[in-house]
Amino acid sequence: MTGATGPTGATGATGATGPTGATGATGATGTADTQLLSAYSTPSAPGTAGNALLFDLNGASSGTGITHTPGNSDFTVEDPGIYTVAFHGNLAPASGVNFPLNVILELQQNGTVVPGAVVQHTFHTSPDTATVAFSLPVDVPSVPATFRVVGEGGNFIYSEVTMTLYKVAETSA
């Protein structure tokens, strides 16, 4: 015959940690936050000092964080981050200008010139043409932010212009 069970004894010391278990399955890939918009203008158009270049057509786009109305100068960014802004175009002097003619194109963000985003060409004769371009990262810490390319100098003709904005990173803060 067996007697009554006695009281439970004190808890013993914790044992050594066991081996790490197997790594779990990789989760599903999330969607990319792609923000991109490209606009261009192929016909020649007159440019004057203090006025922005117009882009008559939109090209490739992805996301809703960048907008541009065809035929307008302004690109609006609605999603904070770091963006690459790339511009390319052709310039020529307008008829009746005095030489030498210095033409400057500058990228403006909310009306302020973006450092490093200025190109210029000095024309010496009427048949001169020039291809100008810039591409650089720009921080957009607050929105909305408006970008445009503004001409300075004398009267000129611009053609085959393209501007593309695309988000490359979250804003540095």
Backbone bond lengths (Angstrom), bond angles and torsions (degrees), N, CA, C in turn:
res aa  C-N    CA-C-N  psi(-1)  N-CA   C-N-CA  omega(-1)  CA-C   N-CA-C  phi
1 M - - - 1.405 - - 1.522 109.36 -
2 T 1.337 118.59 144.73 1.466 124.31 -176.67 1.513 108.05 -103.18
3 G 1.335 114.51 141.45 1.451 119.18 -179.97 1.520 112.16 -82.64
4 A 1.334 118.48 -179.24 1.471 124.87 -179.76 1.529 110.33 -67.65
5 T 1.360 116.09 148.06 1.461 122.07 178.38 1.514 108.11 -73.11
6 G 1.318 116.07 136.56 1.447 121.28 -179.01 1.524 111.83 -82.49
7 P 1.355 119.17 176.36 1.471 123.03 -179.86 1.533 110.61 -67.22
8 T 1.379 115.74 153.06 1.465 122.24 178.90 1.517 108.35 -69.55
9 G 1.308 115.27 139.73 1.453 120.37 -179.54 1.525 111.68 -81.22
10 A 1.332 117.24 175.73 1.471 123.59 179.64 1.528 109.91 -65.75
11 T 1.374 116.58 149.83 1.460 122.03 178.68 1.517 108.51 -67.81
12 G 1.314 115.22 139.18 1.452 120.37 -179.30 1.525 111.56 -81.62
13 A 1.310 116.89 174.07 1.471 122.92 179.44 1.531 109.66 -66.08
14 T 1.382 116.70 149.75 1.464 121.82 178.41 1.515 108.55 -68.36
15 G 1.305 115.05 138.62 1.451 120.25 -179.48 1.521 111.62 -80.43
16 A 1.304 116.34 177.18 1.467 122.65 179.65 1.528 110.03 -65.68
17 T 1.359 116.86 149.25 1.465 121.97 177.77 1.515 108.95 -66.92
18 G 1.296 115.13 138.61 1.455 120.37 -179.86 1.518 111.32 -78.62
19 P 1.321 117.62 174.58 1.468 121.00 -179.13 1.534 111.19 -67.02
20 T 1.356 116.16 153.22 1.463 121.95 177.79 1.513 109.17 -67.70
21 G 1.313 114.97 140.96 1.459 120.10 -179.91 1.516 111.50 -75.83
22 A 1.311 115.49 172.76 1.469 121.49 -180.00 1.528 110.17 -65.99
23 T 1.341 116.76 148.77 1.462 122.35 176.97 1.517 109.18 -67.73
24 G 1.317 115.88 139.02 1.462 120.91 179.65 1.514 111.57 -74.23
25 A 1.306 115.55 171.05 1.464 121.70 -179.57 1.525 110.36 -66.71
26 T 1.332 116.79 148.81 1.461 122.49 176.81 1.519 109.16 -69.47
27 G 1.314 115.88 138.01 1.460 120.48 179.26 1.519 111.46 -73.64
28 A 1.310 115.00 170.24 1.465 120.82 -179.84 1.525 110.19 -65.66
29 T 1.321 116.64 146.88 1.453 122.36 177.55 1.518 109.03 -71.49
30 G 1.322 116.57 133.65 1.458 120.94 177.78 1.518 110.89 -78.91
31 T 1.308 116.00 170.44 1.458 120.27 178.69 1.523 109.37 -83.28
32 A 1.304 116.50 143.58 1.462 122.00 178.98 1.523 109.49 -75.51
33 D 1.325 116.40 143.59 1.457 121.61 177.86 1.526 107.94 -92.02
34 T 1.325 116.12 66.03 1.457 120.77 -176.58 1.524 109.87 -78.68
35 Q 1.328 115.75 124.89 1.457 122.62 175.37 1.520 106.67 -125.39
36 L 1.338 116.88 117.11 1.460 121.46 -177.64 1.515 109.16 -152.58
37 L 1.322 116.12 140.54 1.460 120.98 172.10 1.520 108.59 -151.07
38 S 1.316 115.23 134.45 1.456 122.06 177.43 1.523 108.16 -126.41
39 A 1.324 116.21 137.10 1.463 121.29 176.34 1.520 107.95 -135.18
40 Y 1.332 115.41 154.66 1.459 119.34 -176.18 1.519 110.18 -150.48
41 S 1.322 114.62 169.86 1.456 122.27 176.47 1.518 107.10 -147.74
42 T 1.318 116.84 122.51 1.462 119.59 -177.75 1.520 114.29 -96.83
43 P 1.331 120.28 -35.40 1.468 116.50 -179.44 1.522 110.85 -73.00
44 S 1.311 115.47 154.04 1.463 120.57 175.69 1.519 109.60 -65.52
45 A 1.338 115.53 144.87 1.461 120.87 179.04 1.521 108.56 -143.01
46 P 1.340 116.98 149.53 1.466 119.33 178.87 1.524 111.39 -77.56
47 G 1.326 115.22 141.80 1.453 121.45 174.74 1.514 109.65 -122.01
48 T 1.318 115.80 143.75 1.462 120.87 179.00 1.521 109.38 -134.99
49 A 1.315 115.56 158.51 1.459 121.35 -178.78 1.525 110.72 -58.18
50 G 1.324 115.52 131.87 1.453 121.41 176.55 1.512 115.21 86.71
51 N 1.326 117.70 -3.35 1.463 120.10 -178.75 1.521 111.12 -109.47
52 A 1.334 114.93 148.89 1.460 121.28 -178.52 1.525 110.97 -85.36
53 L 1.330 115.54 149.22 1.462 121.74 175.84 1.527 109.08 -74.63
54 L 1.325 115.83 144.23 1.466 121.83 179.23 1.525 109.40 -100.49
55 F 1.311 115.83 142.71 1.468 123.00 177.14 1.522 106.47 -117.33
56 D 1.354 116.43 111.59 1.463 119.14 -169.27 1.520 115.43 -82.57
57 L 1.327 118.79 -16.80 1.466 120.74 -178.61 1.523 110.93 -136.38
58 N 1.333 115.96 147.94 1.458 120.71 172.50 1.517 108.84 -95.52
59 G 1.321 115.45 142.73 1.460 121.53 176.81 1.513 109.76 -104.96
60 A 1.315 115.99 -131.24 1.460 121.55 -178.45 1.522 110.79 -65.01
61 S 1.339 115.41 144.02 1.456 120.07 175.41 1.521 109.35 -151.59
62 S 1.330 114.98 153.41 1.455 121.72 177.22 1.516 107.47 -151.53
63 G 1.317 116.71 134.28 1.454 121.06 -179.48 1.517 111.43 84.40
64 T 1.320 114.88 177.53 1.464 121.10 -178.19 1.524 112.17 -118.85
65 G 1.334 117.29 7.95 1.457 121.01 -175.89 1.509 115.49 -82.39
66 I 1.350 118.19 -8.37 1.468 122.29 178.45 1.521 106.94 -131.77
67 T 1.335 116.68 131.29 1.463 119.91 178.86 1.524 110.78 -129.94
68 H 1.328 114.72 153.18 1.460 123.18 175.33 1.520 107.12 -154.72
69 T 1.315 116.61 132.73 1.458 121.70 175.87 1.520 108.11 -93.01
70 P 1.353 118.42 122.60 1.471 120.03 179.25 1.530 111.33 -51.94
71 G 1.340 115.71 137.51 1.458 121.54 -178.69 1.513 113.37 88.59
72 N 1.324 117.51 0.15 1.453 122.94 -176.75 1.531 109.62 -110.13
73 S 1.321 116.21 168.59 1.465 121.38 179.55 1.521 112.92 -97.00
74 D 1.324 117.72 -23.11 1.462 121.49 -168.60 1.525 113.99 -92.09
75 F 1.334 114.92 136.05 1.457 123.71 170.93 1.528 105.17 -111.29
76 T 1.317 118.24 126.20 1.455 121.43 -177.70 1.523 110.04 -111.76
77 V 1.336 115.75 127.80 1.460 122.22 177.81 1.525 107.54 -102.28
78 E 1.341 116.07 126.00 1.462 122.34 -178.01 1.524 112.98 -112.24
79 D 1.327 117.87 4.31 1.460 122.22 -176.99 1.528 108.05 -128.34
80 P 1.341 119.29 112.90 1.463 120.30 -178.15 1.526 111.53 -57.82
81 G 1.322 115.98 149.06 1.456 120.87 178.17 1.510 111.18 160.58
82 I 1.315 115.22 -172.17 1.463 121.32 174.45 1.518 106.59 -105.05
83 Y 1.324 115.75 127.02 1.459 122.69 -175.58 1.519 109.91 -119.39
84 T 1.310 116.43 147.55 1.454 120.71 166.79 1.518 106.65 -94.19
85 V 1.322 115.89 130.73 1.464 121.65 175.54 1.523 106.40 -114.76
86 A 1.331 115.69 121.00 1.466 121.47 -178.79 1.523 109.12 -121.04
87 F 1.332 116.25 131.76 1.466 122.59 179.79 1.520 108.81 -130.21
88 H 1.332 115.46 144.36 1.465 121.80 176.70 1.520 107.04 -149.03
89 G 1.340 117.37 138.93 1.457 119.54 177.51 1.513 112.82 -169.65
90 N 1.325 114.77 170.31 1.460 122.49 178.76 1.524 109.27 -112.59
91 L 1.322 116.16 142.74 1.465 122.75 179.77 1.517 110.10 -127.33
92 A 1.325 115.08 151.35 1.466 122.64 173.20 1.524 107.11 -150.38
93 P 1.329 117.93 154.11 1.467 119.39 177.15 1.527 110.37 -71.51
94 A 1.323 116.30 145.10 1.468 120.83 174.77 1.524 108.23 -74.86
95 S 1.317 116.97 161.30 1.466 119.56 179.26 1.528 109.72 -70.34
96 G 1.324 114.95 146.30 1.454 121.00 176.36 1.515 115.46 82.36
97 V 1.327 118.87 8.85 1.464 119.78 179.69 1.521 110.32 -86.19
98 N 1.315 116.19 160.47 1.461 122.10 176.18 1.525 109.57 -93.06
99 F 1.339 115.31 141.22 1.463 120.95 -179.96 1.515 109.92 -106.01
100 P 1.317 118.69 150.06 1.458 126.09 -0.82 1.534 110.84 -71.67
101 L 1.332 115.87 149.04 1.465 123.33 179.97 1.524 108.28 -117.04
102 N 1.318 116.40 117.65 1.460 121.45 178.70 1.529 108.68 -99.64
103 V 1.335 116.77 119.50 1.466 121.90 178.60 1.526 108.21 -113.65
104 I 1.313 115.28 130.88 1.462 122.50 179.14 1.522 108.13 -120.20
105 L 1.325 116.79 135.55 1.460 122.14 170.61 1.520 107.19 -117.27
106 E 1.335 115.93 131.91 1.456 120.27 -177.86 1.521 110.58 -132.06
107 L 1.327 115.68 139.49 1.458 120.95 174.23 1.517 107.85 -82.31
108 Q 1.324 116.04 129.89 1.457 120.83 176.10 1.527 109.53 -114.29
109 Q 1.338 115.00 139.18 1.460 122.37 173.51 1.515 106.57 -116.90
110 N 1.320 116.31 114.00 1.467 122.25 -176.91 1.529 111.29 53.75
111 G 1.341 116.66 39.70 1.457 122.36 175.46 1.516 115.44 84.86
112 T 1.327 118.54 -0.73 1.461 122.70 -179.82 1.524 109.29 -111.81
113 V 1.332 116.47 135.72 1.464 120.88 -179.95 1.530 109.59 -63.66
114 V 1.328 116.11 132.02 1.466 122.11 177.70 1.531 107.97 -81.36
115 P 1.336 118.92 119.69 1.467 120.58 179.55 1.531 111.19 -56.96
116 G 1.328 115.36 133.08 1.459 121.07 179.53 1.514 114.53 88.64
117 A 1.324 117.19 -5.82 1.472 120.91 -178.37 1.525 110.26 -112.32
118 V 1.325 115.51 52.60 1.460 122.28 179.10 1.525 107.51 -130.56
119 V 1.335 115.76 130.29 1.465 120.82 175.26 1.520 108.10 -125.83
120 Q 1.327 116.29 150.76 1.463 119.13 178.38 1.514 110.47 -146.23
121 H 1.329 113.72 157.48 1.462 120.61 174.98 1.522 107.52 -146.78
122 T 1.333 115.93 140.26 1.458 121.33 175.67 1.520 108.12 -106.12
123 F 1.328 115.63 120.89 1.465 122.18 178.61 1.520 108.64 -93.03
124 H 1.355 115.67 141.37 1.462 120.75 -179.59 1.517 112.66 -114.87
125 T 1.325 117.35 -20.11 1.470 121.67 178.16 1.522 109.02 -143.71
126 S 1.322 116.10 161.38 1.464 120.19 -176.39 1.524 114.89 -65.68
127 P 1.340 121.86 -30.52 1.470 117.75 179.33 1.536 114.18 -80.93
128 D 1.336 117.28 -0.27 1.468 119.81 179.74 1.527 111.16 -62.20
129 T 1.323 115.47 145.18 1.464 122.02 170.12 1.523 107.63 -136.80
130 A 1.308 116.04 159.24 1.464 120.42 179.73 1.524 109.53 -145.55
131 T 1.312 115.34 143.59 1.459 121.57 171.89 1.519 107.04 -106.23
132 V 1.321 116.54 127.70 1.461 121.29 -178.20 1.527 108.99 -125.88
133 A 1.331 116.02 152.69 1.462 120.24 -178.75 1.521 110.36 -159.68
134 F 1.328 115.53 154.24 1.459 121.98 167.77 1.524 108.22 -148.44
135 S 1.318 114.90 155.42 1.461 121.73 176.44 1.517 107.17 -154.17
136 L 1.335 117.50 123.23 1.448 119.79 -178.06 1.520 110.87 -159.17
137 P 1.343 117.21 157.18 1.460 119.97 175.62 1.527 110.29 -79.61
138 V 1.328 115.26 144.01 1.460 121.49 -179.34 1.528 107.90 -134.10
139 D 1.328 116.47 130.38 1.463 121.22 178.55 1.526 109.28 -82.89
140 V 1.326 116.05 130.66 1.465 122.39 176.16 1.531 106.76 -120.16
141 P 1.350 117.22 84.39 1.462 119.66 -176.11 1.524 113.99 -77.44
142 S 1.336 117.12 -24.82 1.465 120.14 179.43 1.524 109.05 -136.72
143 V 1.315 114.87 151.08 1.464 121.05 -176.30 1.524 109.97 -126.81
144 P 1.324 117.44 158.29 1.458 126.22 0.70 1.530 111.52 -75.93
145 A 1.324 115.27 152.57 1.465 122.30 175.76 1.523 107.44 -124.29
146 T 1.328 116.12 132.17 1.461 121.36 -178.10 1.521 109.84 -110.24
147 F 1.339 115.32 130.54 1.459 122.38 177.80 1.516 109.34 -116.05
148 R 1.351 115.57 142.28 1.470 121.48 174.39 1.518 108.25 -154.89
149 V 1.337 115.90 158.50 1.465 122.12 175.48 1.522 106.97 -106.31
150 V 1.334 116.26 122.86 1.461 122.02 -175.31 1.522 109.25 -115.41
151 G 1.331 116.24 137.85 1.456 122.48 177.70 1.516 111.40 -89.83
152 E 1.319 116.05 147.20 1.469 123.08 173.67 1.522 107.61 -136.34
153 G 1.317 116.55 158.06 1.464 121.44 -177.48 1.518 108.38 104.84
154 G 1.323 116.78 -146.71 1.460 120.76 -179.56 1.516 112.47 -90.27
155 N 1.333 114.71 -167.54 1.463 121.02 179.75 1.523 110.56 -75.58
156 F 1.328 115.86 139.20 1.457 121.57 -177.03 1.526 109.49 -146.37
157 I 1.310 114.88 170.36 1.463 122.85 175.47 1.527 106.88 -116.39
158 Y 1.338 116.47 133.86 1.466 119.29 175.03 1.522 109.35 -120.15
159 S 1.335 115.67 148.85 1.465 120.94 -179.92 1.522 109.82 -153.75
160 E 1.327 115.19 163.71 1.473 121.70 177.75 1.524 111.53 49.56
161 V 1.342 116.88 44.08 1.462 120.54 179.79 1.529 110.24 -91.31
162 T 1.319 114.79 144.16 1.461 122.25 177.18 1.519 108.47 -140.75
163 M 1.330 116.21 138.17 1.458 119.97 172.11 1.522 108.12 -133.71
164 T 1.335 115.23 133.39 1.454 121.91 -179.39 1.523 108.99 -128.97
165 L 1.329 115.65 133.10 1.462 121.96 173.76 1.518 107.35 -118.71
166 Y 1.334 116.98 134.13 1.460 119.25 173.91 1.523 110.18 -147.61
167 K 1.323 113.94 141.56 1.462 121.07 -177.79 1.519 109.56 -77.44
168 V 1.347 115.41 131.36 1.460 120.15 -179.86 1.529 112.94 -114.29
169 A 1.336 117.90 -18.20 1.466 120.26 -178.47 1.523 109.46 -165.65
170 E 1.316 114.58 166.38 1.455 119.57 171.94 1.523 107.94 -71.69
171 T 1.314 117.20 156.38 1.453 121.36 -177.36 1.524 111.15 -65.99
172 S 1.316 115.73 147.37 1.461 120.46 177.30 1.519 108.16 -81.33
173 A 1.297 116.27 121.82 1.467 119.01 -178.79 1.507 110.76 -143.62
